[in-house]
């Protein structure tokens, strides 16, 4: 009895370990007043990454978190299992580009952490290694971000980054000699954009600083033009708010410009940020060497073009939600663009949303979704008719046409319980055959025992919310199962079915995996997206909570065994889900999460996200931001669930102080006695290609959640 008491006392003490070693967190009297309302911000001091005290706070949080996570059994076993599954994978090939008769691609071998760059002559020629990021700089493992071969295939511009930072260095290689040219370009988030038709120069994305904590990080960026052999310092400002002040380009718009091999009579320029609507200029190719190109507007946000546009010669095809909540495909020409009177190529479907378009030699390929599964159609340029192509099985389907001078396309399909499988589709004959690339892995038998239940849940306002539930066959719906809920709900990004090896490895251990298709995604079209956007954003986390209530009511799980997770913009979802309904969850994961929405636009990546979430300079949007702010809604004397927040020290997208402030607020406020951790990945950014880092990161998250939900395989080591 005494031994049991000592063990119990040890568990209780260790459960509170994370909080007691980081409490009390310092608070200040910081606040902001907008439109007559004052918002207290006692942890604003954590935003100053130049302050040694802030650096020390994060370091202490990291050490405290790691000390506790190291004591959870099952974590290392998860990593070992994922490594074993990874070794079952055939070689993974991606980022394929076919130019000059050469196929360039990234390839990751089973067990490798990062991809290497290869090429071959034709589709089936001898494979040649071009770039190994693990050996290029001694002692460092880099990540290959972008590859862009010249049109003749004799040169290739690549960009690589370090420690998940995404901010890249651009180098140019002579393919035949496999040697790099002297020029080095840094910093560039998005790398090379496009080569010129003479293969002697290329445009690239340029920014003032690679410091992901700088306010200048994402403002007033440029497209520059580099001519091979010239000093990079002399690269021309090709397209920016500085070079074209007459266009009134906003400081938070990202300017991209270059040529299009499928429409060679024109130059194109795009203004991008998280705004879904396309914003494009164009000009005759004859003006290429002009210092002041006379840009003409091809489309602006008021034209309501979204998702994808294909330009082929003088023809322009684009997806629009104008008078089409499920989207339709329309057509105009570059000689006389008129979106208001554009031809309708594919009318809106009542039961499917138009997701994407691409083209091969004789066809446009259209991808639709019924909310869960994909459907592929082809549009014949000659006959102007559309027909559906029958797929081998249901799931998320993706089409890419590597060489659009023929009708062969890559067709990839994945589902919740079937891993990615790749085929070659001939759009003309509709024959689908096995692809020579990316063979499907053969997983252990236990993974074949997973099944999926697709249901609809009545939300807080009566709206039916799609919910995908993945679980092991034969589980009992008696409330005794642990459940992990995972969703996102932003930018119109849908939670499309795909085989998630890491989450499915929990499912084979009896854990229920639940994927709510909350508003803010676009599973049900444009209206679904806009129903979880700015002032309607509360629907996103309320839908998540409604799905939690459903899972509990139907016996899939219980509140003491339910964990929720949200990543990136999904940090809004999870931080507000648990601050609004802490009673529904045993644990929560805020993974590189946007948990401090009211301060988000003051982060380096914040200005570009204003179109999605809003700005404090607008009274209505300011109130919406305050409502979606997890930090603001942490209240004292509340029994919050156990929470693990994760921040990437090199993250250029969600700066680490957002999840950091949320963790600090919870540590000071929660009276549940459950741990609140702030895990810091110093070798990571928003994400990383390095599988060893990824596995360790998610093993920590999952092990923490499973421990707090009472899984017998994840307990504190004695």
C-alpha positions in Angstrom: 0.0 0.0 0.0 2.8 2.4 0.9 4.6 1.6 -2.4 1.4 2.4 -4.3 1.0 5.6 -2.4 4.6 6.6 -3.3 4.0 5.8 -7.0 0.8 7.8 -7.0 2.5 10.8 -5.3 5.3 10.6 -7.9 2.7 10.7 -10.8 0.9 13.6 -9.2 4.1 15.5 -8.7 5.3 14.8 -12.2 2.0 15.8 -13.7 2.3 19.3 -12.2 6.1 19.4 -13.0 5.7 21.5 -16.2 3.6 24.1 -14.5 5.5 24.4 -11.2 8.8 24.8 -13.0 7.6 27.7 -15.2 5.2 29.4 -12.8 4.7 32.2 -12.1 5.2 33.7 -15.6 5.9 37.4 -15.5 3.1 39.7 -16.5 3.1 43.4 -17.4 0.5 46.1 -17.8 0.7 46.1 -21.6 -2.6 46.7 -23.5 -4.0 48.1 -26.7 -7.1 50.2 -27.1 -9.1 50.0 -30.3 -12.3 51.8 -31.0 -13.0 52.4 -27.3 -12.2 48.9 -26.1 -9.0 48.2 -24.2 -7.5 44.7 -24.5 -5.1 43.7 -21.8 -2.0 41.9 -23.0 0.1 40.9 -20.0 2.4 38.6 -22.0 3.4 41.1 -24.8 6.9 41.1 -23.4 7.3 37.7 -24.9 7.1 39.2 -28.4 10.6 40.7 -28.2 13.0 37.9 -29.4 15.9 40.3 -29.1 15.5 40.4 -25.3 17.7 37.9 -23.5 15.0 37.5 -20.9 12.6 36.3 -23.6 15.1 34.0 -25.1 15.8 32.6 -21.6 12.0 32.1 -21.0 11.6 30.0 -24.1 14.7 28.0 -23.3 13.4 27.2 -19.9 10.0 26.2 -21.3 11.8 24.0 -23.8 13.9 22.3 -21.2 10.9 21.8 -18.9 8.8 20.3 -21.7 11.6 18.0 -22.9 12.2 16.8 -19.4 8.6 15.7 -19.0 8.1 14.4 -22.5 11.2 12.2 -22.0 9.4 10.4 -19.2 6.4 9.3 -21.2 6.5 5.7 -22.3 5.5 4.9 -25.9 7.0 8.0 -27.4 10.2 6.4 -28.6 8.2 3.4 -29.7 6.1 5.7 -31.9 9.2 7.1 -33.5 10.5 3.5 -34.1 7.2 2.5 -35.6 7.1 5.5 -38.0 10.7 4.8 -39.0 9.8 1.2 -39.7 6.8 2.3 -41.8 9.0 4.8 -43.6 11.4 2.0 -44.6 8.4 0.1 -46.1 7.9 3.0 -48.5 9.2 2.7 -52.0 11.3 5.6 -53.3 9.2 8.8 -53.1 9.4 11.0 -56.2 8.0 14.5 -56.4 8.4 18.0 -57.9 8.7 16.6 -61.4 9.4 19.0 -64.2 10.0 17.9 -67.8 12.1 20.4 -69.9 14.5 20.0 -72.8 13.8 16.3 -73.0 15.0 15.8 -69.4 12.9 14.9 -66.3 14.0 16.6 -63.1 12.7 15.5 -59.7 13.2 15.1 -56.0 13.6 11.6 -54.7 13.6 10.3 -51.1 14.8 6.8 -50.5 13.2 4.6 -47.7 14.7 5.7 -44.4 16.2 9.0 -45.8 15.4 12.2 -44.0 15.4 14.6 -47.0 15.0 14.5 -50.7 17.9 14.7 -53.2 17.8 16.2 -56.7 18.0 13.8 -59.8 17.4 13.9 -63.5 17.1 11.5 -66.4 16.9 11.8 -70.2 13.3 11.2 -71.1 10.9 9.5 -68.7 12.8 6.2 -68.5 16.4 7.2 -69.0 19.3 6.5 -66.6 19.0 8.3 -63.3 21.7 10.9 -62.4 22.2 12.5 -59.0 22.5 16.3 -59.2 22.4 17.6 -55.7 22.7 16.0 -52.3 21.6 18.4 -49.5 23.1 16.3 -46.8 26.6 16.6 -48.0 26.7 20.0 -49.7 27.7 21.9 -46.6 29.7 19.8 -44.1 27.9 19.2 -40.9 24.6 20.5 -42.1 21.5 18.9 -43.4 19.8 21.2 -45.8 16.3 21.0 -47.4 15.8 21.4 -51.1 13.0 23.9 -51.4 12.6 24.7 -55.1 13.9 23.3 -58.4 13.5 25.2 -61.7 15.3 23.9 -64.9 15.8 26.2 -67.8 13.6 25.5 -70.8 16.4 23.7 -72.6 17.2 21.5 -69.5 20.8 22.5 -69.5 20.7 24.7 -66.3 18.7 24.3 -63.2 18.1 26.9 -60.5 17.5 25.5 -57.0 16.9 26.9 -53.6 17.7 25.3 -50.3 17.2 26.2 -46.7 18.4 25.1 -43.3 16.6 24.0 -40.1 13.2 24.3 -41.5 13.5 28.1 -42.0 12.2 28.1 -45.6 14.2 31.2 -46.3 16.4 30.0 -49.1 19.6 30.4 -50.9 19.5 30.2 -54.7 22.2 28.5 -56.7 22.4 27.7 -60.4 23.9 24.4 -61.7 25.2 23.5 -65.1 23.5 20.1 -65.5 25.9 18.4 -67.8 29.0 19.2 -65.7 27.0 19.0 -62.4 28.8 22.1 -61.1 27.4 25.3 -59.6 27.9 28.6 -61.3 29.5 31.3 -59.1 26.4 33.3 -58.2 24.7 32.9 -54.9 21.4 34.7 -54.1 20.0 35.2 -50.5 17.5 35.6 -49.0 14.5 34.3 -51.0 11.5 32.7 -49.4 9.9 31.4 -52.7 13.1 31.0 -54.8 13.3 31.2 -58.6 10.1 32.0 -60.5 10.8 31.4 -64.2 13.5 31.3 -66.8 13.6 33.5 -69.9 13.1 31.8 -73.3 16.8 32.3 -74.2 17.8 30.3 -71.1 20.2 33.0 -70.1 18.3 34.6 -67.1 15.5 34.0 -64.6 13.3 36.0 -62.3 13.2 35.2 -58.6 11.5 36.3 -55.4 13.6 38.8 -53.3 13.1 40.2 -49.8 15.1 42.6 -47.6 15.9 40.2 -44.8 16.0 36.5 -43.9 15.3 37.3 -40.3 12.0 35.7 -39.5 11.6 38.1 -36.5 12.0 41.3 -38.4 9.0 43.6 -39.2 10.5 44.0 -42.7 10.5 40.2 -43.3 7.5 40.2 -45.7 7.0 43.8 -46.6 7.9 45.5 -49.9 9.2 42.4 -51.5 10.2 42.2 -55.2 10.6 40.1 -58.3 14.2 40.6 -59.5 15.8 39.5 -62.7 19.2 37.8 -62.7 21.3 37.4 -65.8 23.7 34.5 -65.6 27.3 35.7 -65.0 26.2 39.2 -63.7 26.9 40.4 -60.2 23.8 39.6 -58.1 24.1 43.1 -56.6 23.1 44.5 -60.0 20.0 42.4 -60.4 17.1 44.5 -61.7 14.0 45.3 -59.7 11.7 43.7 -62.3 8.3 44.0 -60.5 7.5 45.7 -57.2 5.7 48.6 -55.6 9.0 50.5 -55.9 9.5 49.9 -59.6 5.8 50.4 -60.5 4.3 53.0 -58.0 1.5 53.7 -60.5 0.0 50.2 -59.8 -0.4 51.1 -56.1 0.9 47.7 -55.0 0.4 47.3 -51.2 3.4 46.7 -49.0 1.9 43.3 -47.9 1.3 42.0 -51.4 3.9 39.5 -52.7 4.9 40.4 -56.3 5.7 37.5 -58.7 6.6 38.0 -62.4 8.0 36.1 -65.3 7.2 34.3 -68.5 4.9 31.4 -69.3 6.1 28.7 -71.7 2.4 28.0 -72.7 1.7 31.6 -73.6 4.9 33.0 -75.1 3.7 36.3 -76.5 3.2 37.8 -73.1 4.8 38.7 -69.7 2.8 38.0 -66.6 2.8 39.4 -63.1 0.9 38.3 -60.0 0.1 40.0 -56.7 -0.2 37.2 -54.1 -1.0 36.9 -50.4 -3.5 34.7 -48.6 -6.3 36.4 -50.5 -8.0 33.6 -52.5 -8.9 35.9 -55.5 -6.4 36.1 -58.3 -4.7 39.5 -59.1 -2.8 39.5 -62.4 -1.2 41.9 -64.9 0.2 41.1 -68.3 2.0 42.9 -71.2 3.3 42.0 -74.7 6.6 40.1 -74.8 8.0 42.9 -76.9 8.2 45.0 -73.7 10.4 42.5 -71.9 13.6 44.6 -72.0 11.7 47.9 -71.4 12.5 49.5 -68.1 8.9 50.5 -67.7 6.5 47.8 -68.9 3.0 49.0 -69.7 1.2 46.5 -67.5 -2.5 45.8 -68.3 -4.9 44.3 -65.8 -5.9 40.7 -66.6 -7.9 40.1 -63.5 -8.4 41.7 -60.1 -10.1 40.5 -56.9 -13.4 42.0 -58.0 -13.5 39.4 -60.9 -13.9 36.7 -58.3 -11.4 34.3 -59.9 -10.0 31.7 -57.5 -8.1 28.5 -57.1 -6.6 28.0 -60.6 -6.1 29.6 -64.0 -4.7 28.1 -67.2 -3.3 30.3 -69.9 -2.7 28.6 -73.3 -1.7 30.8 -76.1 -4.3 33.6 -76.1 -6.9 31.5 -74.2 -7.4 32.0 -70.5 -9.5 29.5 -68.4 -10.2 30.3 -64.8 -12.3 29.1 -61.9 -14.8 31.6 -60.4 -17.4 31.8 -57.7 -19.2 34.7 -59.4 -22.9 33.6 -59.3 -21.6 30.0 -58.6 -21.2 29.1 -54.9 -19.8 25.7 -56.0 -17.6 27.3 -58.6 -17.6 27.1 -62.4 -15.0 27.3 -65.2 -15.1 30.2 -67.6 -13.0 31.3 -70.6 -11.8 34.6 -72.1 -8.9 35.7 -74.3 -5.8 37.8 -73.7 -6.5 39.8 -76.9 -9.8 41.0 -75.3 -10.2 39.9 -71.7 -13.7 40.3 -70.4 -14.6 38.2 -67.3 -18.1 39.8 -67.1 -19.0 38.2 -70.4 -16.8 35.2 -70.3 -17.8 31.9 -71.9 -18.9 29.2 -69.4 -16.8 26.1 -70.1 -18.1 24.0 -67.2 -21.3 25.2 -65.4 -21.6 25.0 -61.6 -22.6 21.6 -60.3 -25.2 21.4 -57.5 -23.5 18.5 -55.7 -19.8 19.0 -56.4 -17.3 21.8 -56.1 -14.7 22.6 -58.7 -11.3 22.3 -57.0 -8.6 22.6 -59.7 -7.8 22.6 -63.4 -4.7 21.6 -65.4 -4.1 20.8 -69.1 -2.4 18.3 -71.4 -2.1 18.5 -75.1 -5.8 18.1 -76.1 -7.7 18.4 -72.9 -8.4 20.4 -69.8 -8.5 18.2 -66.7 -11.0 19.3 -64.1 -11.0 18.1 -60.5 -14.2 18.2 -58.5 -15.1 17.2 -55.0 -18.3 16.0 -53.5 -17.1 17.2 -50.1 -15.0 14.1 -49.4 -14.1 12.3 -52.6 -12.7 13.6 -55.9 -14.1 13.3 -59.4 -12.1 13.9 -62.6 -13.6 15.3 -65.8 -11.9 16.1 -69.2 -12.8 19.0 -71.5 -12.0 18.5 -75.1 -10.5 21.6 -76.7 -11.6 20.6 -80.2 -15.2 19.4 -79.5 -15.8 21.6 -76.5 -17.4 18.7 -74.7 -16.9 17.4 -71.2 -16.9 13.8 -69.9 -16.2 12.2 -66.6 -13.2 9.8 -66.3 -13.9 6.8 -64.1 -11.4 6.4 -61.2 -10.0 3.1 -59.9 -11.4 3.9 -56.4 -12.7 6.7 -54.3 -10.6 9.2 -52.4 -8.7 12.4 -53.0 -7.4 12.5 -56.6 -4.7 14.8 -58.0 -3.8 15.3 -61.6 -0.6 16.7 -63.0 0.6 16.8 -66.6 4.4 16.7 -66.6 4.7 17.1 -70.4 1.7 18.9 -71.8 2.8 18.1 -75.3 1.1 14.8 -75.0 -2.0 13.4 -73.3 -0.3 11.3 -70.6 -0.9 12.6 -67.0 0.0 11.6 -63.5 -3.0 10.5 -61.5 -2.5 10.1 -57.7 -5.2 8.8 -55.3 -5.2 8.6 -51.6 -7.9 8.0 -49.0 -8.2 7.8 -45.2 -7.2 4.1 -45.2 -5.4 3.6 -48.5 -2.0 5.1 -49.0 -1.0 7.3 -52.0 -1.1 5.3 -55.2 0.0 6.7 -58.5 -1.2 5.9 -62.0 -0.6 7.1 -65.6 -3.8 8.4 -67.2 -4.1 8.8 -70.9 -6.7 11.6 -71.2 -7.6 10.6 -74.7 -8.2 6.9 -74.3 -9.0 7.2 -70.6 -6.8 4.1 -70.0 -5.3 4.1 -66.5 -2.2 2.0 -65.9 0.4 1.6 -63.2 2.8 4.4 -62.8 6.6 3.7 -63.0 7.0 6.1 -60.1 5.8 6.1 -56.5 4.7 2.5 -56.0 2.3 2.1 -53.0 3.8 0.8 -49.8 2.6 -2.5 -48.3 1.8 -1.9 -44.6 1.4 -4.4 -41.8 -1.9 -6.3 -41.7 -3.2 -4.2 -38.8 -3.5 -1.2 -41.1 -6.0 -3.1 -43.3 -8.3 -3.4 -40.3 -9.1 0.4 -40.3 -12.5 1.5 -41.4 -14.2 4.9 -42.1 -17.5 6.3 -41.1 -18.7 9.5 -42.8 -21.5 11.3 -40.9 -23.0 14.7 -40.6 -23.3 16.4 -37.2 -25.8 19.1 -36.4 -23.9 22.2 -35.5 -24.8 25.0 -32.9 -26.9 26.8 -35.5 -28.5 23.7 -37.1 -26.0 23.5 -39.9 -24.9 19.9 -40.8 -21.1 19.5 -40.4 -19.4 16.6 -42.2 -17.3 14.4 -39.9 -15.0 11.6 -41.0 -14.3 9.0 -38.3 -11.4 6.5 -38.8 -11.2 3.6 -36.4 -10.2 0.0 -35.9 -12.8 -2.6 -36.9 -14.6 -4.0 -33.9 -14.2 -1.2 -31.4 -17.0 -0.8 -28.9 -18.9 2.5 -28.9 -19.2 2.6 -25.1 -17.3 5.8 -24.4 -14.1 4.0 -23.5 -12.1 4.8 -26.6 -9.5 7.5 -26.7 -10.1 9.9 -29.6 -7.9 12.4 -31.4 -9.8 15.2 -33.3 -7.8 17.0 -36.0 -9.0 20.0 -38.1 -8.0 23.3 -39.7 -10.8 25.5 -41.0 -9.1 28.4 -42.8 -8.2 29.8 -46.3 -10.8 27.6 -47.9 -8.5 24.6 -47.4 -10.5 21.4 -47.1 -9.7 18.4 -45.0 -9.5 16.1 -48.0 -9.0 12.3 -47.4 -5.4 11.2 -47.3 -3.5 8.3 -45.6 -1.9 9.8 -42.5 0.6 7.2 -41.4 1.3 8.9 -38.0 -2.4 9.3 -37.0 -3.3 5.9 -38.5 -0.6 4.3 -36.3 -2.7 5.5 -33.3 -5.8 4.1 -34.9 -4.4 0.6 -35.1 -3.8 0.9 -31.3 -7.5 1.5 -30.8 -7.5 5.3 -30.9 -10.4 6.9 -32.8 -9.3 9.5 -35.3 -11.9 12.1 -36.1 -11.7 14.8 -38.9 -14.4 17.5 -38.6 -14.9 19.4 -41.9 -15.5 22.7 -40.2 -16.6 25.9 -41.8 -13.6 28.0 -43.0 -12.6 25.1 -45.3 -14.5 24.7 -48.6 -15.9 21.2 -48.5 -19.3 22.7 -49.4 -18.1 25.5 -51.6 -17.4 29.2 -51.3 -20.2 29.8 -48.9 -18.7 27.2 -46.5 -15.4 29.0 -46.6 -16.9 32.4 -46.0 -19.0 31.0 -43.1 -15.7 30.6 -41.2 -14.0 33.8 -42.2 -13.4 37.0 -40.2 -16.7 37.9 -38.5 -18.1 34.4 -39.1 -14.9 32.7 -37.7 -16.6 31.5 -34.5 -18.4 28.8 -36.6 -15.0 27.2 -37.1 -14.4 26.3 -33.5 -18.1 25.9 -32.7 -18.3 23.2 -35.4 -15.3 21.5 -33.9 -17.0 21.5 -30.5 -20.3 20.2 -32.0 -18.3 17.3 -33.5 -16.8 16.6 -30.1 -20.2 16.5 -28.5 -21.4 14.1 -31.2 -18.5 11.7 -30.7 -19.2 11.7 -27.0 -22.9 11.2 -27.4 -22.5 8.3 -29.8 -20.1 6.5 -27.6 -17.0 6.9 -29.7 -15.2 8.5 -26.8 -15.8 10.5 -23.6 -14.6 14.0 -22.5 -11.9 12.4 -20.3 -10.5 10.6 -23.3 -10.8 13.2 -26.0 -7.9 15.2 -27.4 -8.0 18.0 -30.0 -5.3 19.3 -32.3 -4.9 22.3 -34.6 -1.9 23.3 -36.6 -1.0 26.8 -37.9 -4.3 28.7 -38.6 -5.9 25.7 -36.9 -4.4 27.2 -33.7 -7.4 29.6 -33.8 -9.7 26.6 -33.9 -8.1 24.7 -31.0 -7.3 27.6 -28.8 -10.9 28.9 -28.9 -12.4 25.4 -28.8 -10.8 24.7 -25.4 -11.3 28.2 -24.0 -15.0 28.1 -24.9 -15.6 24.5 -23.9 -12.7 23.3 -21.6 -15.0 20.6 -20.3 -15.1 18.7 -23.6 -11.4 17.8 -23.7 -8.8 16.0 -21.7 -5.9 17.3 -23.8 -5.2 19.8 -26.6 -2.3 20.3 -29.1 -1.6 23.8 -30.4 0.9 23.0 -33.1 2.7 26.2 -34.4 -0.7 27.7 -33.9 -2.1 31.1 -34.4 -3.4 31.6 -30.9 -3.0 35.4 -30.6 -5.1 36.7 -33.5 -5.4 40.3 -32.2 -1.6 40.6 -32.4 -1.1 38.5 -35.5 -0.7 41.4 -38.0 2.2 42.7 -36.0 4.1 39.5 -36.5 6.5 39.3 -39.5 4.1 37.2 -41.5 1.0 39.0 -40.2 0.5 41.7 -42.9 0.1 39.1 -45.6 -2.6 37.4 -43.6 -4.8 40.4 -43.1 -7.1 39.5 -46.1 -7.9 36.2 -44.3 -8.4 37.2 -40.7 -8.8 41.0 -40.7 -7.0 44.1 -39.3 -7.3 46.0 -36.0 -7.6 49.2 -38.1 -11.2 48.2 -39.0 -13.7 48.3 -36.2 -15.7 45.3 -37.3 -12.6 43.2 -38.2 -10.9 44.2 -34.9 -13.8 42.8 -32.9 -13.7 39.6 -34.9 -10.0 39.3 -34.3 -10.5 39.7 -30.6 -13.2 37.0 -30.6 -10.9 34.5 -32.4 -8.0 35.3 -30.0 -7.2 32.3 -27.8 -4.9 34.3 -25.5 -7.5 36.9 -24.8 -10.1 34.2 -23.8 -8.0 32.5 -21.2 -9.8 33.1 -17.9 -8.6 32.6 -14.3 -9.8 29.8 -12.1 -10.9 27.6 -14.9 -10.1 23.9 -15.2 -8.4 23.7 -18.6 -7.4 20.5 -20.2 -3.7 19.5 -20.5 -2.2 21.5 -23.3 1.0 21.2 -25.3 1.9 24.3 -27.5 4.6 23.9 -30.1 6.7 26.7 -31.6 9.3 26.6 -34.3 12.2 28.9 -33.5 12.9 29.4 -37.3 9.2 29.6 -38.2 8.6 32.3 -40.9 4.8 31.7 -40.9 3.6 31.6 -37.3 6.2 33.2 -35.0 6.8 31.2 -31.8 5.5 33.9 -29.5 1.9 33.2 -30.5 1.7 29.7 -29.1 4.2 30.9 -26.4 1.8 33.6 -25.1 -1.1 31.1 -25.1 1.0 28.6 -23.0 2.0 31.3 -20.6 -1.6 32.5 -20.1 -2.8 28.9 -19.5 0.0 28.2 -17.1 -0.9 31.2 -15.0 -4.7 30.7 -15.2 -5.6 26.9 -15.2 -6.6 25.3 -11.9 -7.0 21.8 -13.2 -3.6 20.7 -12.1 -3.0 19.4 -15.6 0.3 20.2 -17.3 0.6 23.0 -19.9 3.8 22.7 -21.9 5.6 25.1 -24.4 7.7 22.9 -26.6 10.2 24.8 -28.7 11.7 23.2 -31.9 15.1 25.0 -32.3 15.9 22.8 -35.4 12.6 23.5 -37.1 10.5 26.2 -38.7 6.8 25.9 -39.5 7.5 22.4 -40.6 10.5 20.6 -42.0 11.2 18.0 -44.7 13.6 16.3 -42.3 11.7 13.1 -41.3 13.7 12.4 -38.2 12.8 15.9 -36.8 9.2 15.5 -37.9 8.8 12.1 -36.3 10.3 13.3 -33.0 8.1 16.4 -33.0 4.8 14.6 -33.5 5.8 11.7 -31.3 6.1 14.3 -28.4 2.7 15.7 -29.3 0.8 12.4 -29.6 2.5 10.8 -26.6 1.5 13.8 -24.4 -2.1 13.7 -25.6 -2.4 9.9 -25.3 -0.9 10.1 -21.8 -3.4 12.7 -20.7 -6.2 10.7 -22.2 -5.2 7.6 -20.2 -3.8 5.4 -23.0 -2.1 2.4 -21.3 0.7 2.5 -23.8 1.6 6.1 -23.0 2.3 6.5 -19.3 5.0 8.0 -17.1 8.0 5.8 -16.7 8.5 4.5 -13.2 
